[in-house]
Amino acid sequence: MDPKPESPSARGKGQRSVVVARLPTQQRVLAASARSLFSSRSDLPSFAGTAHLVVRMFAEDSLAPTHTPDDLFSPVNGCRLVAPYHGGYLIEADLEQLGRLARAIDNPVNYPVQADISRVESLTPFSPADRARGQSIDDLWQSAPEEDGARLFVVWLAPFRTRQARELLLERVELLSQQQILLPTFPHTRLLSGPTGPALPGSVDSSREVASAQRQSGIARAMRNYRNTGVGRGTVRIATREALFELLASGASYRIDPVRPIRVAAPGEGAHPTTPVNVADAPIVGVVDGGLHAPSYAGAEAWRARKFVTDAQADRVHGSAISSLVIQGDAWNTNRVLPDLDCRIGTVQAVPARNTNARIDELDLIDHLADVMRTHPDTKVWNISANQPGASPDAVSLLGHELATLSRHFGVLPVVSVGNVSPSGTTRPEPPADCEAAIVVGGRQANASGGPAGPCPNCLGGPGPDGMLKPDVSWFSELRMIGGVTDTGSSYPTTLVSSLAAHTFANLRNPTPDLVKALLVSASELDEHHPQLGWGTPLCFGME
């Protein structure tokens, strides 16, 4: 979720909520912290007299939403809760009111305030280390890709309630840009028209290229959105470690992530099948991948969006493989117990091959997907068999967050691969598999009868950030595909779930993404969530 200056509701705090044994100690600790913050307020990064502070709760008994400390950190005491944050909460505080907060801690007026005091472990500044999500400057720096003598980061601007504070923050961002602590970025990819020839029904018919130089920089985008909505983030270049620390210390950012590449696990190549597929009335799945480059499947392509990456940059082999499985996965895998669910596809060519130097700006990709979803409102299921290396297993990624926003706004269901085991040693779902609105798909092996069996050792498992139960479901990760090749990875079971989800949408009277997701989960065979299998396989057959 985006940090936003609104207090979560917490009900039911009374005398029984007070941890009596801790109350006197925590009164002394928290009152001293409030007074210390007040005395050093001139050293804290602030905007219009307000700053962000971190409240951490006692992990053993105080993390439930019913213990949200909004009776103590309330507007009466010059505070407002902004968002949950790593074992506690981020709060916005009026620095001149910290003395009042200290007095409220010394003399709590009711049981809810006493309960809050007894359950809050610490009150500290929102430090550069907090803004870096616990990573050291060196680790954060080394994990970011290089470009033009600098490194690439996504900067999330700090949220504030008042317009005055937001305007002052934008002035600080402008100053950081003038000081060249923040350097602008412009996308390397261009939106290109599709191939020449007759346009597909429903396709965007435009031959005009949108040049990178005519598009807004990441800094300008972040500032524009922040001014309009109070939420802003963008891709920037930072030239040195020292500049990175200055940005963290400035208070202008809530969070800084290294830019992450979007990648796929590329399958082998082979000849295209010659038999056309009759899918004229089949439901449509939007396939966000390397594009469709198999002439034999042209008749199954319902629409084609403008290319986000060129043919030279795109992972064409993987895109065609994924498309073939979405269209007729069961026909390619006659030795697997699979439902006969043919689909049409909409093609979004947006994933570059590993061996190209194409850099994908995540926010530009999201803008492109939003445009395509707006153009094709009848396409309700979107297959994304591509992942990024995760920056932090405990924080929802930019791509996961934005994909959830698109899902809610357009009423669509993303179906996302959980990610593959790699030499980096990652064990948790890779973005955007941390998208709460998506069906995240893990991999599993097949038994001797062709039915689902145990977890696939090549596919990642859960949980996601904050204990998110991901993956949601799982299916066969070793599949045969276009050209007759066989490959293994989490990309491939994702296509099977996408096809099933599209048919589920088509057969319901008033379908919603949440309803379809719930039906697929409830149709799976496991009684409890498995970290690699999720809730199992929808329409599960042939279990031993």
Secondary structure, DSSP 8 states (H G I E B T S, - for coil): ----S--------SGGG--TTTHHHHHHHHHHHHHHHHHTGGGS--BTTEEEEEEEE-TTT--SGGG--TTTSSGGGTEEEEEE-SSEEEEEEEGGGHHHHHHHHHS--SHHHHHHHHHEEEEEE--HHHHTTT--HHHHHHTS-EETTEEEEEEEE---SSHHHHHHHHHHHHHHHHTTSSB----S--BB---SSS--TT-------B-GGGS--HHHHHHHHHHHHS--EEEEEE--HHHHHHHHHHT-EEEEEE----B-----------S----TTS-EEEEEES----GGGGGGEEEE--BSS-TTTB-HHHHHHHHHHHHHHHHH-TTS-------EEEEEE--B-TTS-----HHHHHHHHHHHHHH-TT--EEEE--B---S-TTS--HHHHHHHHHHHHHT-EEEEE--B--TT---S--TTTT-TTSEEEEEEEE-TTSSEEEE-TTB-----GGG-----EEEESEEE-GGG-EEESTHHHHHHHHHHHHHHHHT-SS--HHHHHHHHHHTSS-SS-BTTTBT--TT-----
